[in-house]
C-alpha cells in the first residue's frame, strides 16, 4: 500500500493517475463464494460444464464481483490522506462492463483522480475514473466513474 500523503497533497491530486496495480487472480472458488453471497447462481458463473457451451466457453466472474474488487484493488495503488478517518462509497456516475472475466483470469486496476471537492469542512467528495484490466486482453473488464466521500480529521 502506498504511503499516506498530506491533506494538501490529497486535495491537490486532481489529474493524478495511479497504477497499474498488481495482478489479482479470479478463481472459481471466489466466483462461487460471490454467487453464494448474492444468490446469483446463473450457470455461466457456477457450472463449468454447462458454461462450456456458452459463448464464453467456460465460467466467468459476475460483473458485480469484478466491480466489488475495486474496494480491495484501488487502495493498493492510491495513497490516502494522513488524516482520513474513513471513506464511504458515494455511488457511480458511469459504469460499463466491457469484457467478461473468465475463470482463473488475472485482473488489475488503474485509476485517475478526476475531481476532488470539499463539500463541507472535513468531507471531501472524490471522483475517480477506474478501469479493471484483464491480463492478455486488450479490452478492459470494466470502466467506471466512482464517487467516494472521504472524512478528514483536522
Chimera marker file (.cmm) of the C-alpha trace (Angstrom):
<marker_set name="trace">
<marker id="1" x="0.000" y="0.000" z="0.000" r="1" g="1" b="0" radius="0.5"/>
<marker id="2" x="1.235" y="3.495" z="-0.794" r="1" g="1" b="0" radius="0.5"/>
<marker id="3" x="2.418" y="5.803" z="1.961" r="1" g="1" b="0" radius="0.5"/>
<marker id="4" x="-0.198" y="8.322" z="3.142" r="1" g="1" b="0" radius="0.5"/>
<marker id="5" x="0.024" y="11.840" z="1.724" r="1" g="1" b="0" radius="0.5"/>
<marker id="6" x="-0.668" y="15.184" z="3.380" r="1" g="1" b="0" radius="0.5"/>
<marker id="7" x="-4.116" y="16.759" z="3.269" r="1" g="1" b="0" radius="0.5"/>
<marker id="8" x="-2.750" y="19.434" z="0.943" r="1" g="1" b="0" radius="0.5"/>
<marker id="9" x="-1.301" y="16.826" z="-1.434" r="1" g="1" b="0" radius="0.5"/>
<marker id="10" x="-4.577" y="14.907" z="-1.318" r="1" g="1" b="0" radius="0.5"/>
<marker id="11" x="-6.714" y="17.972" z="-2.051" r="1" g="1" b="0" radius="0.5"/>
<marker id="12" x="-4.467" y="18.941" z="-4.970" r="1" g="1" b="0" radius="0.5"/>
<marker id="13" x="-4.270" y="15.466" z="-6.554" r="1" g="1" b="0" radius="0.5"/>
<marker id="14" x="-6.832" y="16.137" z="-9.284" r="1" g="1" b="0" radius="0.5"/>
<marker id="15" x="-5.492" y="14.697" z="-12.539" r="1" g="1" b="0" radius="0.5"/>
<marker id="16" x="-3.126" y="12.267" z="-10.823" r="1" g="1" b="0" radius="0.5"/>
<marker id="17" x="-3.009" y="8.764" z="-12.292" r="1" g="1" b="0" radius="0.5"/>
<marker id="18" x="-2.198" y="5.642" z="-10.279" r="1" g="1" b="0" radius="0.5"/>
<marker id="19" x="-1.389" y="2.140" z="-11.370" r="1" g="1" b="0" radius="0.5"/>
<marker id="20" x="-1.381" y="-0.284" z="-12.747" r="1" g="1" b="0" radius="0.5"/>
<marker id="21" x="-1.708" y="-2.401" z="-9.651" r="1" g="1" b="0" radius="0.5"/>
<marker id="22" x="-0.552" y="-5.954" z="-9.102" r="1" g="1" b="0" radius="0.5"/>
<marker id="23" x="-2.301" y="-8.808" z="-10.890" r="1" g="1" b="0" radius="0.5"/>
<marker id="24" x="-5.085" y="-10.481" z="-8.889" r="1" g="1" b="0" radius="0.5"/>
<marker id="25" x="-6.427" y="-13.943" z="-9.770" r="1" g="1" b="0" radius="0.5"/>
<marker id="26" x="-10.179" y="-14.520" z="-10.001" r="1" g="1" b="0" radius="0.5"/>
<marker id="27" x="-10.684" y="-18.243" z="-9.434" r="1" g="1" b="0" radius="0.5"/>
<marker id="28" x="-13.783" y="-20.447" z="-9.334" r="1" g="1" b="0" radius="0.5"/>
<marker id="29" x="-13.812" y="-20.545" z="-5.550" r="1" g="1" b="0" radius="0.5"/>
<marker id="30" x="-14.101" y="-16.744" z="-5.376" r="1" g="1" b="0" radius="0.5"/>
<marker id="31" x="-16.823" y="-16.754" z="-8.050" r="1" g="1" b="0" radius="0.5"/>
<marker id="32" x="-18.758" y="-19.450" z="-6.128" r="1" g="1" b="0" radius="0.5"/>
<marker id="33" x="-18.482" y="-17.514" z="-2.859" r="1" g="1" b="0" radius="0.5"/>
<marker id="34" x="-19.780" y="-14.393" z="-4.580" r="1" g="1" b="0" radius="0.5"/>
<marker id="35" x="-22.689" y="-16.406" z="-6.008" r="1" g="1" b="0" radius="0.5"/>
<marker id="36" x="-23.448" y="-17.651" z="-2.516" r="1" g="1" b="0" radius="0.5"/>
<marker id="37" x="-23.303" y="-14.152" z="-1.025" r="1" g="1" b="0" radius="0.5"/>
<marker id="38" x="-25.564" y="-12.652" z="-3.694" r="1" g="1" b="0" radius="0.5"/>
<marker id="39" x="-27.793" y="-15.662" z="-4.509" r="1" g="1" b="0" radius="0.5"/>
<marker id="40" x="-26.806" y="-15.234" z="-8.168" r="1" g="1" b="0" radius="0.5"/>
<marker id="41" x="-26.265" y="-18.827" z="-9.314" r="1" g="1" b="0" radius="0.5"/>
<marker id="42" x="-26.552" y="-18.297" z="-13.068" r="1" g="1" b="0" radius="0.5"/>
<marker id="43" x="-24.846" y="-21.236" z="-14.793" r="1" g="1" b="0" radius="0.5"/>
<marker id="44" x="-22.325" y="-19.047" z="-16.636" r="1" g="1" b="0" radius="0.5"/>
<marker id="45" x="-20.813" y="-18.303" z="-13.227" r="1" g="1" b="0" radius="0.5"/>
<marker id="46" x="-21.069" y="-21.553" z="-11.268" r="1" g="1" b="0" radius="0.5"/>
<marker id="47" x="-21.472" y="-24.514" z="-13.637" r="1" g="1" b="0" radius="0.5"/>
<marker id="48" x="-18.233" y="-25.132" z="-15.568" r="1" g="1" b="0" radius="0.5"/>
<marker id="49" x="-19.707" y="-27.924" z="-17.692" r="1" g="1" b="0" radius="0.5"/>
<marker id="50" x="-22.804" y="-26.006" z="-18.798" r="1" g="1" b="0" radius="0.5"/>
<marker id="51" x="-20.772" y="-22.801" z="-19.273" r="1" g="1" b="0" radius="0.5"/>
<marker id="52" x="-18.513" y="-24.572" z="-21.795" r="1" g="1" b="0" radius="0.5"/>
<marker id="53" x="-21.449" y="-24.493" z="-24.232" r="1" g="1" b="0" radius="0.5"/>
<marker id="54" x="-21.997" y="-20.760" z="-23.700" r="1" g="1" b="0" radius="0.5"/>
<marker id="55" x="-20.426" y="-18.083" z="-25.897" r="1" g="1" b="0" radius="0.5"/>
<marker id="56" x="-17.841" y="-17.611" z="-23.111" r="1" g="1" b="0" radius="0.5"/>
<marker id="57" x="-16.534" y="-21.195" z="-23.353" r="1" g="1" b="0" radius="0.5"/>
<marker id="58" x="-16.378" y="-21.532" z="-19.566" r="1" g="1" b="0" radius="0.5"/>
<marker id="59" x="-17.400" y="-19.815" z="-16.372" r="1" g="1" b="0" radius="0.5"/>
<marker id="60" x="-16.966" y="-16.091" z="-15.944" r="1" g="1" b="0" radius="0.5"/>
<marker id="61" x="-16.935" y="-13.806" z="-12.936" r="1" g="1" b="0" radius="0.5"/>
<marker id="62" x="-20.074" y="-11.870" z="-12.133" r="1" g="1" b="0" radius="0.5"/>
<marker id="63" x="-19.851" y="-8.277" z="-13.328" r="1" g="1" b="0" radius="0.5"/>
<marker id="64" x="-20.682" y="-7.144" z="-9.809" r="1" g="1" b="0" radius="0.5"/>
<marker id="65" x="-17.888" y="-9.336" z="-8.424" r="1" g="1" b="0" radius="0.5"/>
<marker id="66" x="-15.449" y="-7.565" z="-10.716" r="1" g="1" b="0" radius="0.5"/>
<marker id="67" x="-16.888" y="-4.220" z="-9.620" r="1" g="1" b="0" radius="0.5"/>
<marker id="68" x="-16.641" y="-5.166" z="-5.937" r="1" g="1" b="0" radius="0.5"/>
<marker id="69" x="-12.924" y="-5.872" z="-6.340" r="1" g="1" b="0" radius="0.5"/>
<marker id="70" x="-12.413" y="-2.106" z="-6.609" r="1" g="1" b="0" radius="0.5"/>
<marker id="71" x="-12.778" y="-1.915" z="-2.819" r="1" g="1" b="0" radius="0.5"/>
<marker id="72" x="-9.621" y="-4.032" z="-2.478" r="1" g="1" b="0" radius="0.5"/>
<marker id="73" x="-7.626" y="-3.143" z="-5.592" r="1" g="1" b="0" radius="0.5"/>
<marker id="74" x="-7.857" y="0.665" z="-5.600" r="1" g="1" b="0" radius="0.5"/>
<marker id="75" x="-6.393" y="1.199" z="-2.090" r="1" g="1" b="0" radius="0.5"/>
<marker id="76" x="-3.441" y="-0.948" z="-3.161" r="1" g="1" b="0" radius="0.5"/>
<marker id="77" x="-2.329" y="1.780" z="-5.597" r="1" g="1" b="0" radius="0.5"/>
<marker id="78" x="-3.889" y="5.023" z="-4.365" r="1" g="1" b="0" radius="0.5"/>
<marker id="79" x="-2.473" y="6.886" z="-1.362" r="1" g="1" b="0" radius="0.5"/>
<marker id="80" x="-4.902" y="8.245" z="1.174" r="1" g="1" b="0" radius="0.5"/>
<marker id="81" x="-4.554" y="11.432" z="3.155" r="1" g="1" b="0" radius="0.5"/>
<marker id="82" x="-2.789" y="11.085" z="6.510" r="1" g="1" b="0" radius="0.5"/>
<marker id="83" x="-5.836" y="12.390" z="8.331" r="1" g="1" b="0" radius="0.5"/>
<marker id="84" x="-8.566" y="10.253" z="6.712" r="1" g="1" b="0" radius="0.5"/>
<marker id="85" x="-10.858" y="8.881" z="9.409" r="1" g="1" b="0" radius="0.5"/>
<marker id="86" x="-12.960" y="6.863" z="6.954" r="1" g="1" b="0" radius="0.5"/>
<marker id="87" x="-14.173" y="6.706" z="3.404" r="1" g="1" b="0" radius="0.5"/>
<marker id="88" x="-17.591" y="5.613" z="2.184" r="1" g="1" b="0" radius="0.5"/>
<marker id="89" x="-18.948" y="4.705" z="-1.223" r="1" g="1" b="0" radius="0.5"/>
<marker id="90" x="-20.982" y="7.563" z="-2.646" r="1" g="1" b="0" radius="0.5"/>
<marker id="91" x="-22.030" y="5.934" z="-5.905" r="1" g="1" b="0" radius="0.5"/>
<marker id="92" x="-21.169" y="5.773" z="-9.579" r="1" g="1" b="0" radius="0.5"/>
<marker id="93" x="-21.675" y="8.361" z="-12.273" r="1" g="1" b="0" radius="0.5"/>
<marker id="94" x="-20.884" y="5.893" z="-15.048" r="1" g="1" b="0" radius="0.5"/>
<marker id="95" x="-20.268" y="2.160" z="-15.173" r="1" g="1" b="0" radius="0.5"/>
<marker id="96" x="-19.753" y="-0.151" z="-18.120" r="1" g="1" b="0" radius="0.5"/>
<marker id="97" x="-18.904" y="-3.854" z="-18.162" r="1" g="1" b="0" radius="0.5"/>
<marker id="98" x="-16.919" y="-4.160" z="-21.387" r="1" g="1" b="0" radius="0.5"/>
<marker id="99" x="-15.484" y="-7.677" z="-21.301" r="1" g="1" b="0" radius="0.5"/>
<marker id="100" x="-16.186" y="-10.840" z="-19.296" r="1" g="1" b="0" radius="0.5"/>
<marker id="101" x="-13.590" y="-12.036" z="-16.798" r="1" g="1" b="0" radius="0.5"/>
<marker id="102" x="-13.004" y="-15.745" z="-17.495" r="1" g="1" b="0" radius="0.5"/>
<marker id="103" x="-12.360" y="-18.026" z="-14.521" r="1" g="1" b="0" radius="0.5"/>
<marker id="104" x="-8.696" y="-18.072" z="-13.456" r="1" g="1" b="0" radius="0.5"/>
<marker id="105" x="-8.010" y="-14.757" z="-15.197" r="1" g="1" b="0" radius="0.5"/>
<marker id="106" x="-5.825" y="-12.165" z="-13.568" r="1" g="1" b="0" radius="0.5"/>
<marker id="107" x="-7.053" y="-8.591" z="-13.291" r="1" g="1" b="0" radius="0.5"/>
<marker id="108" x="-5.507" y="-5.314" z="-12.183" r="1" g="1" b="0" radius="0.5"/>
<marker id="109" x="-6.670" y="-1.760" z="-11.663" r="1" g="1" b="0" radius="0.5"/>
<marker id="110" x="-5.724" y="1.721" z="-12.853" r="1" g="1" b="0" radius="0.5"/>
<marker id="111" x="-7.300" y="4.943" z="-11.713" r="1" g="1" b="0" radius="0.5"/>
<marker id="112" x="-7.217" y="8.680" z="-12.222" r="1" g="1" b="0" radius="0.5"/>
<marker id="113" x="-8.486" y="11.345" z="-9.850" r="1" g="1" b="0" radius="0.5"/>
<marker id="114" x="-10.988" y="13.366" z="-11.902" r="1" g="1" b="0" radius="0.5"/>
<marker id="115" x="-12.181" y="15.740" z="-9.206" r="1" g="1" b="0" radius="0.5"/>
<marker id="116" x="-11.856" y="16.486" z="-5.507" r="1" g="1" b="0" radius="0.5"/>
<marker id="117" x="-14.387" y="18.788" z="-3.877" r="1" g="1" b="0" radius="0.5"/>
<marker id="118" x="-14.585" y="19.678" z="-0.197" r="1" g="1" b="0" radius="0.5"/>
<marker id="119" x="-18.367" y="19.611" z="0.229" r="1" g="1" b="0" radius="0.5"/>
<marker id="120" x="-18.148" y="20.833" z="3.824" r="1" g="1" b="0" radius="0.5"/>
<marker id="121" x="-15.283" y="21.020" z="6.281" r="1" g="1" b="0" radius="0.5"/>
<marker id="122" x="-13.729" y="17.589" z="6.619" r="1" g="1" b="0" radius="0.5"/>
<marker id="123" x="-15.933" y="15.958" z="3.949" r="1" g="1" b="0" radius="0.5"/>
<marker id="124" x="-14.290" y="15.534" z="0.568" r="1" g="1" b="0" radius="0.5"/>
<marker id="125" x="-16.073" y="14.078" z="-2.464" r="1" g="1" b="0" radius="0.5"/>
<marker id="126" x="-13.592" y="12.288" z="-4.734" r="1" g="1" b="0" radius="0.5"/>
<marker id="127" x="-14.500" y="11.357" z="-8.318" r="1" g="1" b="0" radius="0.5"/>
<marker id="128" x="-12.215" y="8.692" z="-9.753" r="1" g="1" b="0" radius="0.5"/>
<marker id="129" x="-12.046" y="7.122" z="-13.199" r="1" g="1" b="0" radius="0.5"/>
<marker id="130" x="-11.218" y="3.450" z="-12.687" r="1" g="1" b="0" radius="0.5"/>
<marker id="131" x="-10.629" y="0.544" z="-15.021" r="1" g="1" b="0" radius="0.5"/>
<marker id="132" x="-10.019" y="-3.132" z="-14.417" r="1" g="1" b="0" radius="0.5"/>
<marker id="133" x="-7.775" y="-4.762" z="-16.989" r="1" g="1" b="0" radius="0.5"/>
<marker id="134" x="-7.682" y="-8.476" z="-17.808" r="1" g="1" b="0" radius="0.5"/>
<marker id="135" x="-4.241" y="-9.980" z="-18.346" r="1" g="1" b="0" radius="0.5"/>
<marker id="136" x="-3.684" y="-10.757" z="-22.013" r="1" g="1" b="0" radius="0.5"/>
<marker id="137" x="-6.759" y="-8.887" z="-23.243" r="1" g="1" b="0" radius="0.5"/>
<marker id="138" x="-6.945" y="-5.519" z="-24.931" r="1" g="1" b="0" radius="0.5"/>
<marker id="139" x="-10.425" y="-4.570" z="-23.729" r="1" g="1" b="0" radius="0.5"/>
<marker id="140" x="-10.863" y="-3.834" z="-20.009" r="1" g="1" b="0" radius="0.5"/>
<marker id="141" x="-13.378" y="-5.760" z="-17.927" r="1" g="1" b="0" radius="0.5"/>
<marker id="142" x="-14.939" y="-2.525" z="-16.744" r="1" g="1" b="0" radius="0.5"/>
<marker id="143" x="-14.589" y="1.218" z="-16.690" r="1" g="1" b="0" radius="0.5"/>
<marker id="144" x="-16.349" y="3.388" z="-14.146" r="1" g="1" b="0" radius="0.5"/>
<marker id="145" x="-16.549" y="6.832" z="-12.672" r="1" g="1" b="0" radius="0.5"/>
<marker id="146" x="-16.596" y="6.094" z="-8.953" r="1" g="1" b="0" radius="0.5"/>
<marker id="147" x="-17.520" y="8.524" z="-6.186" r="1" g="1" b="0" radius="0.5"/>
<marker id="148" x="-16.314" y="8.276" z="-2.612" r="1" g="1" b="0" radius="0.5"/>
<marker id="149" x="-16.738" y="10.575" z="0.355" r="1" g="1" b="0" radius="0.5"/>
<marker id="150" x="-13.613" y="10.911" z="2.476" r="1" g="1" b="0" radius="0.5"/>
<marker id="151" x="-13.945" y="12.115" z="6.059" r="1" g="1" b="0" radius="0.5"/>
<marker id="152" x="-10.852" y="14.002" z="7.188" r="1" g="1" b="0" radius="0.5"/>
<marker id="153" x="-9.834" y="14.935" z="10.715" r="1" g="1" b="0" radius="0.5"/>
<marker id="154" x="-8.455" y="18.414" z="11.308" r="1" g="1" b="0" radius="0.5"/>
<link id1="1" id2="2" r="1" g="1" b="0" radius="0.2"/>
<link id1="2" id2="3" r="1" g="1" b="0" radius="0.2"/>
<link id1="3" id2="4" r="1" g="1" b="0" radius="0.2"/>
<link id1="4" id2="5" r="1" g="1" b="0" radius="0.2"/>
<link id1="5" id2="6" r="1" g="1" b="0" radius="0.2"/>
<link id1="6" id2="7" r="1" g="1" b="0" radius="0.2"/>
<link id1="7" id2="8" r="1" g="1" b="0" radius="0.2"/>
<link id1="8" id2="9" r="1" g="1" b="0" radius="0.2"/>
<link id1="9" id2="10" r="1" g="1" b="0" radius="0.2"/>
<link id1="10" id2="11" r="1" g="1" b="0" radius="0.2"/>
<link id1="11" id2="12" r="1" g="1" b="0" radius="0.2"/>
<link id1="12" id2="13" r="1" g="1" b="0" radius="0.2"/>
<link id1="13" id2="14" r="1" g="1" b="0" radius="0.2"/>
<link id1="14" id2="15" r="1" g="1" b="0" radius="0.2"/>
<link id1="15" id2="16" r="1" g="1" b="0" radius="0.2"/>
<link id1="16" id2="17" r="1" g="1" b="0" radius="0.2"/>
<link id1="17" id2="18" r="1" g="1" b="0" radius="0.2"/>
<link id1="18" id2="19" r="1" g="1" b="0" radius="0.2"/>
<link id1="19" id2="20" r="1" g="1" b="0" radius="0.2"/>
<link id1="20" id2="21" r="1" g="1" b="0" radius="0.2"/>
<link id1="21" id2="22" r="1" g="1" b="0" radius="0.2"/>
<link id1="22" id2="23" r="1" g="1" b="0" radius="0.2"/>
<link id1="23" id2="24" r="1" g="1" b="0" radius="0.2"/>
<link id1="24" id2="25" r="1" g="1" b="0" radius="0.2"/>
<link id1="25" id2="26" r="1" g="1" b="0" radius="0.2"/>
<link id1="26" id2="27" r="1" g="1" b="0" radius="0.2"/>
<link id1="27" id2="28" r="1" g="1" b="0" radius="0.2"/>
<link id1="28" id2="29" r="1" g="1" b="0" radius="0.2"/>
<link id1="29" id2="30" r="1" g="1" b="0" radius="0.2"/>
<link id1="30" id2="31" r="1" g="1" b="0" radius="0.2"/>
<link id1="31" id2="32" r="1" g="1" b="0" radius="0.2"/>
<link id1="32" id2="33" r="1" g="1" b="0" radius="0.2"/>
<link id1="33" id2="34" r="1" g="1" b="0" radius="0.2"/>
<link id1="34" id2="35" r="1" g="1" b="0" radius="0.2"/>
<link id1="35" id2="36" r="1" g="1" b="0" radius="0.2"/>
<link id1="36" id2="37" r="1" g="1" b="0" radius="0.2"/>
<link id1="37" id2="38" r="1" g="1" b="0" radius="0.2"/>
<link id1="38" id2="39" r="1" g="1" b="0" radius="0.2"/>
<link id1="39" id2="40" r="1" g="1" b="0" radius="0.2"/>
<link id1="40" id2="41" r="1" g="1" b="0" radius="0.2"/>
<link id1="41" id2="42" r="1" g="1" b="0" radius="0.2"/>
<link id1="42" id2="43" r="1" g="1" b="0" radius="0.2"/>
<link id1="43" id2="44" r="1" g="1" b="0" radius="0.2"/>
<link id1="44" id2="45" r="1" g="1" b="0" radius="0.2"/>
<link id1="45" id2="46" r="1" g="1" b="0" radius="0.2"/>
<link id1="46" id2="47" r="1" g="1" b="0" radius="0.2"/>
<link id1="47" id2="48" r="1" g="1" b="0" radius="0.2"/>
<link id1="48" id2="49" r="1" g="1" b="0" radius="0.2"/>
<link id1="49" id2="50" r="1" g="1" b="0" radius="0.2"/>
<link id1="50" id2="51" r="1" g="1" b="0" radius="0.2"/>
<link id1="51" id2="52" r="1" g="1" b="0" radius="0.2"/>
<link id1="52" id2="53" r="1" g="1" b="0" radius="0.2"/>
<link id1="53" id2="54" r="1" g="1" b="0" radius="0.2"/>
<link id1="54" id2="55" r="1" g="1" b="0" radius="0.2"/>
<link id1="55" id2="56" r="1" g="1" b="0" radius="0.2"/>
<link id1="56" id2="57" r="1" g="1" b="0" radius="0.2"/>
<link id1="57" id2="58" r="1" g="1" b="0" radius="0.2"/>
<link id1="58" id2="59" r="1" g="1" b="0" radius="0.2"/>
<link id1="59" id2="60" r="1" g="1" b="0" radius="0.2"/>
<link id1="60" id2="61" r="1" g="1" b="0" radius="0.2"/>
<link id1="61" id2="62" r="1" g="1" b="0" radius="0.2"/>
<link id1="62" id2="63" r="1" g="1" b="0" radius="0.2"/>
<link id1="63" id2="64" r="1" g="1" b="0" radius="0.2"/>
<link id1="64" id2="65" r="1" g="1" b="0" radius="0.2"/>
<link id1="65" id2="66" r="1" g="1" b="0" radius="0.2"/>
<link id1="66" id2="67" r="1" g="1" b="0" radius="0.2"/>
<link id1="67" id2="68" r="1" g="1" b="0" radius="0.2"/>
<link id1="68" id2="69" r="1" g="1" b="0" radius="0.2"/>
<link id1="69" id2="70" r="1" g="1" b="0" radius="0.2"/>
<link id1="70" id2="71" r="1" g="1" b="0" radius="0.2"/>
<link id1="71" id2="72" r="1" g="1" b="0" radius="0.2"/>
<link id1="72" id2="73" r="1" g="1" b="0" radius="0.2"/>
<link id1="73" id2="74" r="1" g="1" b="0" radius="0.2"/>
<link id1="74" id2="75" r="1" g="1" b="0" radius="0.2"/>
<link id1="75" id2="76" r="1" g="1" b="0" radius="0.2"/>
<link id1="76" id2="77" r="1" g="1" b="0" radius="0.2"/>
<link id1="77" id2="78" r="1" g="1" b="0" radius="0.2"/>
<link id1="78" id2="79" r="1" g="1" b="0" radius="0.2"/>
<link id1="79" id2="80" r="1" g="1" b="0" radius="0.2"/>
<link id1="80" id2="81" r="1" g="1" b="0" radius="0.2"/>
<link id1="81" id2="82" r="1" g="1" b="0" radius="0.2"/>
<link id1="82" id2="83" r="1" g="1" b="0" radius="0.2"/>
<link id1="83" id2="84" r="1" g="1" b="0" radius="0.2"/>
<link id1="84" id2="85" r="1" g="1" b="0" radius="0.2"/>
<link id1="85" id2="86" r="1" g="1" b="0" radius="0.2"/>
<link id1="86" id2="87" r="1" g="1" b="0" radius="0.2"/>
<link id1="87" id2="88" r="1" g="1" b="0" radius="0.2"/>
<link id1="88" id2="89" r="1" g="1" b="0" radius="0.2"/>
<link id1="89" id2="90" r="1" g="1" b="0" radius="0.2"/>
<link id1="90" id2="91" r="1" g="1" b="0" radius="0.2"/>
<link id1="91" id2="92" r="1" g="1" b="0" radius="0.2"/>
<link id1="92" id2="93" r="1" g="1" b="0" radius="0.2"/>
<link id1="93" id2="94" r="1" g="1" b="0" radius="0.2"/>
<link id1="94" id2="95" r="1" g="1" b="0" radius="0.2"/>
<link id1="95" id2="96" r="1" g="1" b="0" radius="0.2"/>
<link id1="96" id2="97" r="1" g="1" b="0" radius="0.2"/>
<link id1="97" id2="98" r="1" g="1" b="0" radius="0.2"/>
<link id1="98" id2="99" r="1" g="1" b="0" radius="0.2"/>
<link id1="99" id2="100" r="1" g="1" b="0" radius="0.2"/>
<link id1="100" id2="101" r="1" g="1" b="0" radius="0.2"/>
<link id1="101" id2="102" r="1" g="1" b="0" radius="0.2"/>
<link id1="102" id2="103" r="1" g="1" b="0" radius="0.2"/>
<link id1="103" id2="104" r="1" g="1" b="0" radius="0.2"/>
<link id1="104" id2="105" r="1" g="1" b="0" radius="0.2"/>
<link id1="105" id2="106" r="1" g="1" b="0" radius="0.2"/>
<link id1="106" id2="107" r="1" g="1" b="0" radius="0.2"/>
<link id1="107" id2="108" r="1" g="1" b="0" radius="0.2"/>
<link id1="108" id2="109" r="1" g="1" b="0" radius="0.2"/>
<link id1="109" id2="110" r="1" g="1" b="0" radius="0.2"/>
<link id1="110" id2="111" r="1" g="1" b="0" radius="0.2"/>
<link id1="111" id2="112" r="1" g="1" b="0" radius="0.2"/>
<link id1="112" id2="113" r="1" g="1" b="0" radius="0.2"/>
<link id1="113" id2="114" r="1" g="1" b="0" radius="0.2"/>
<link id1="114" id2="115" r="1" g="1" b="0" radius="0.2"/>
<link id1="115" id2="116" r="1" g="1" b="0" radius="0.2"/>
<link id1="116" id2="117" r="1" g="1" b="0" radius="0.2"/>
<link id1="117" id2="118" r="1" g="1" b="0" radius="0.2"/>
<link id1="118" id2="119" r="1" g="1" b="0" radius="0.2"/>
<link id1="119" id2="120" r="1" g="1" b="0" radius="0.2"/>
<link id1="120" id2="121" r="1" g="1" b="0" radius="0.2"/>
<link id1="121" id2="122" r="1" g="1" b="0" radius="0.2"/>
<link id1="122" id2="123" r="1" g="1" b="0" radius="0.2"/>
<link id1="123" id2="124" r="1" g="1" b="0" radius="0.2"/>
<link id1="124" id2="125" r="1" g="1" b="0" radius="0.2"/>
<link id1="125" id2="126" r="1" g="1" b="0" radius="0.2"/>
<link id1="126" id2="127" r="1" g="1" b="0" radius="0.2"/>
<link id1="127" id2="128" r="1" g="1" b="0" radius="0.2"/>
<link id1="128" id2="129" r="1" g="1" b="0" radius="0.2"/>
<link id1="129" id2="130" r="1" g="1" b="0" radius="0.2"/>
<link id1="130" id2="131" r="1" g="1" b="0" radius="0.2"/>
<link id1="131" id2="132" r="1" g="1" b="0" radius="0.2"/>
<link id1="132" id2="133" r="1" g="1" b="0" radius="0.2"/>
<link id1="133" id2="134" r="1" g="1" b="0" radius="0.2"/>
<link id1="134" id2="135" r="1" g="1" b="0" radius="0.2"/>
<link id1="135" id2="136" r="1" g="1" b="0" radius="0.2"/>
<link id1="136" id2="137" r="1" g="1" b="0" radius="0.2"/>
<link id1="137" id2="138" r="1" g="1" b="0" radius="0.2"/>
<link id1="138" id2="139" r="1" g="1" b="0" radius="0.2"/>
<link id1="139" id2="140" r="1" g="1" b="0" radius="0.2"/>
<link id1="140" id2="141" r="1" g="1" b="0" radius="0.2"/>
<link id1="141" id2="142" r="1" g="1" b="0" radius="0.2"/>
<link id1="142" id2="143" r="1" g="1" b="0" radius="0.2"/>
<link id1="143" id2="144" r="1" g="1" b="0" radius="0.2"/>
<link id1="144" id2="145" r="1" g="1" b="0" radius="0.2"/>
<link id1="145" id2="146" r="1" g="1" b="0" radius="0.2"/>
<link id1="146" id2="147" r="1" g="1" b="0" radius="0.2"/>
<link id1="147" id2="148" r="1" g="1" b="0" radius="0.2"/>
<link id1="148" id2="149" r="1" g="1" b="0" radius="0.2"/>
<link id1="149" id2="150" r="1" g="1" b="0" radius="0.2"/>
<link id1="150" id2="151" r="1" g="1" b="0" radius="0.2"/>
<link id1="151" id2="152" r="1" g="1" b="0" radius="0.2"/>
<link id1="152" id2="153" r="1" g="1" b="0" radius="0.2"/>
<link id1="153" id2="154" r="1" g="1" b="0" radius="0.2"/>
</marker_set>
